[in-house]
Every structure is written in structure tokens, then in C-alpha cells.
Amino acid sequence: MTLRTIESLGPLAGKRVVVRCDLNVPLKDGSITDDGRVRASVPTLEALTGQGARVIVVSHLGRPDGAPDPKYSLAPVAARLGELLDAPVAFASDTVGPDAASKVEHLADREVLVLENLRFNAGETAKDDEARAAFAGELAAFADAVVSDGFGVVHRKQASVFDLEQLRPSAAGLLIAAELEVLDRLTENPERPYTVVLGGSKVSDKLGVIAHLLPRVDALLIGGGMLFTFLAAQGHKVGSSLLEEDQIETVRGYLAEARERGVEIVLPTDVVVAERFAADAEHVVAPADAIEDTAFGASGLGLDIGPDTAAAFAEKIRGSKTVFWNGPMGVFELAPFAAGTREVAQALTEVDGLSVVGGGDSAAAVRQLGFADDAFGHISTGGGASLEFLEGKKLPGLEVLGWQ
């Protein structure tokens, strides 16, 4: 690991440090429904204020179209950050405009300022290098140093993630360092048996990681919406369940490669089939190879792994020394279809080794289902970044920090 760390920046007392966090949290009616990413940013911010730095936090939230949109304001996040830091946190109503400039100028040692949503500025996500660099230059005007700590965006070539870090002395924060330490354990001589659990809606989102992991793991457990493409690849009918027909041949190739390599791909033996996508929908448990034999026929919709499958997955997980999980087993947001995800999560808490929840919907699921973060070995703050890392891709936001 050649990652530049905060120590490489030298003494920071009195210096203005722009910290790129990932505070992209879910909001409902202006309130944060999962503050996991905000809590994850606290150790780095406390380390910097502890050194006497003047800390300027930047982040995106949601996908505004390069212009201000009140529903994506970071104001609620700044308020929550103040509660977690147990200290006043100032908020600027713009990112690089007059309010930000004034508040940066008056920032004192050990104080924290949050600037408004980066993506209210088109330059943040611009494909044009010059437009992106110009916005990065405006951010750099506020900084003596830059700390990159938004792991959830390190796979993006964006102004605050890639260009800004080249304009001022820069280093990784504690969160990115911690995330990479875990990912390193998953890729460099992981303790065995090594099991990867993949769910979520689409096989196409996971093709790269499946291809990269097949030579490296002992078992691959498949749930979520993607399981139906695997069932179809085995010749089974899947009713109206989510199916990517254009990926069936690719999946058949993976199943064949797994057999050749001696890797166990564990597919569901039973699924929960519903008449429609709704919490109050009639539903039954059916064998995975007989989905259309239910009373719902070809209109039946698979929305969760069944209880036998959940028990088998849990047993495989508990018997592993290293487990990485990305993607729910079913539609966990609807109570009748959350059992599979709950049982997998419970099994991860019982692993005698390293258990990693790979961010995104998986992290949201375990919190919504009532699990504490510290019940797992690690909950990643970046599902997409974790997957791309495990695919072996080069991540621009890490390369710019010296990662090799």
C-alpha cells in the first residue's frame, strides 16, 4: 500500500483543509433516514480539528442536474454532523460562491464548515476535462491541503475526487484507509473458506466481479433478482420474475467455469413467489424449478429466496472464514420479502473471521432490519467502489492519492 496518509501533509494547525466526504445519505421529508455515511466521516474530521486545522467539508447528495435544487441541500447533513461532532458546524448556502468564500475566510482553527452540494455545479461531474478542472480550481482556492475521504466516489473521475487532489498537497482520510485495508484482506490471501454472497437486481451489474472472483473464491451464493437469470440459464421457467435474457449465455459460461475450477456456485432451491409487487400481495414458497407451477402461473413474481435456501446460505456463511456480501436477497423493503436478507445478515454476524457488508443496498438493508454496524466485521460506505475494486479496476480517486 503506497497510499498517502494525513501524516504526509505535515503540521496542519491553522491550515485550511478541504475534506471530500461522501455524505450522500437518504432523506425523507428533509430528515436523514440512514446516517451511516455521516458517522463514518467523523473520525477523519476529528483527527483534523484535533490538529488545529480549519476544516471545509465538501460532498455531493443525490443527482441534481448541475444546478441548485433545495431537495438535495446538504443543510440537514451539516446539522447532523454538528450533533455527531458535538460542536458547531457552519453551513454555506453555495459551494464556491460569495457565501462560501466569506465563511471560509472567517473560519477559525478547529472549526468545521460544510459547503453546499458539489453537484449544484455542473463542473463537478463534467465529462470535459477543462470544465472539471476549472471547478476544481475554484475549490482549491479555499484549500492549503486536501483530504480525500469519500470512499463511495473514488471510482468516479470527478472534480472533487480526481482533479482537486492534483492542485494541492493531498492525502487519504482515515475512512478510505480503513476501507482499503479491508479490501486488501479480501483480495490478498484471504482466510479460507472464502465465500461471496451476491444479490441485488441485475446480473449485468455484477458480471465483472463474478468473472474476477471465480478464480479466487471457494463458494459463490446467488440471491436477489439476479438469481432468476441463473435459473433461466439452467433451463428453468421464472414466470414474471426479473430476467436479463441477454445475459443467459454469459451466466451459462460462468456456471461451466465454476465447475472446471471446483468453485461451488450455490443457487436457490426455493423462492418466495407473489402475485404482484406489493407488501399485501398473496405469496407462496415454491421450488426454484417450479415457479410457474404455483397458482399464479406465468405471472408469478419471485421476490425473495425461500426459507430452505436462506438456511443453506446461512450455514455456508457461518462455516466460512472470509465473507463478502453485496446485494439484498429479496425486496427487503417489503416485510413479507425480507426474511432471506435478514437470515443472511444474521449469519454474517456469526462468522468466525472477516465478514464484510459491501455498502449500498446491503448496508441500508442491515440497518433497516435492525442490525447494529458493529455486529459485522465491516460495513463499506461504497458498494460500487467496492465492486470495482474487487473487479481489479483502477480507481481514479485512489490512483491520484498514490495507490498502486
Secondary structure as GFF3:
##gff-version 3
##sequence-region A 1 404
A	DSSP	three_ten_helix	6	9	.	.	.	ID=ss1
A	DSSP	beta_strand	16	20	.	.	.	ID=ss2
A	DSSP	beta_strand	27	28	.	.	.	ID=ss3
A	DSSP	beta_strand	31	32	.	.	.	ID=ss4
A	DSSP	alpha_helix	36	50	.	.	.	ID=ss5
A	DSSP	beta_strand	54	58	.	.	.	ID=ss6
A	DSSP	three_ten_helix	70	72	.	.	.	ID=ss7
A	DSSP	alpha_helix	75	85	.	.	.	ID=ss8
A	DSSP	beta_strand	89	91	.	.	.	ID=ss9
A	DSSP	alpha_helix	98	105	.	.	.	ID=ss10
A	DSSP	beta_strand	112	114	.	.	.	ID=ss11
A	DSSP	three_ten_helix	118	120	.	.	.	ID=ss12
A	DSSP	three_ten_helix	122	124	.	.	.	ID=ss13
A	DSSP	alpha_helix	129	140	.	.	.	ID=ss14
A	DSSP	beta_strand	145	148	.	.	.	ID=ss15
A	DSSP	three_ten_helix	151	153	.	.	.	ID=ss16
A	DSSP	pi_helix	159	163	.	.	.	ID=ss17
A	DSSP	three_ten_helix	164	166	.	.	.	ID=ss18
A	DSSP	beta_strand	170	172	.	.	.	ID=ss19
A	DSSP	alpha_helix	174	187	.	.	.	ID=ss20
A	DSSP	beta_strand	194	198	.	.	.	ID=ss21
A	DSSP	alpha_helix	207	213	.	.	.	ID=ss22
A	DSSP	beta_strand	219	222	.	.	.	ID=ss23
A	DSSP	alpha_helix	227	233	.	.	.	ID=ss24
A	DSSP	three_ten_helix	245	247	.	.	.	ID=ss25
A	DSSP	alpha_helix	248	261	.	.	.	ID=ss26
A	DSSP	beta_strand	264	266	.	.	.	ID=ss27
A	DSSP	beta_strand	270	274	.	.	.	ID=ss28
A	DSSP	beta_strand	283	287	.	.	.	ID=ss29
A	DSSP	three_ten_helix	291	293	.	.	.	ID=ss30
A	DSSP	three_ten_helix	297	299	.	.	.	ID=ss31
A	DSSP	beta_strand	301	305	.	.	.	ID=ss32
A	DSSP	alpha_helix	307	318	.	.	.	ID=ss33
A	DSSP	beta_strand	322	326	.	.	.	ID=ss34
A	DSSP	three_ten_helix	335	337	.	.	.	ID=ss35
A	DSSP	alpha_helix	339	349	.	.	.	ID=ss36
A	DSSP	beta_strand	354	357	.	.	.	ID=ss37
A	DSSP	alpha_helix	360	368	.	.	.	ID=ss38
A	DSSP	three_ten_helix	373	375	.	.	.	ID=ss39
A	DSSP	beta_strand	378	379	.	.	.	ID=ss40
A	DSSP	alpha_helix	383	390	.	.	.	ID=ss41
A	DSSP	alpha_helix	396	399	.	.	.	ID=ss42
###
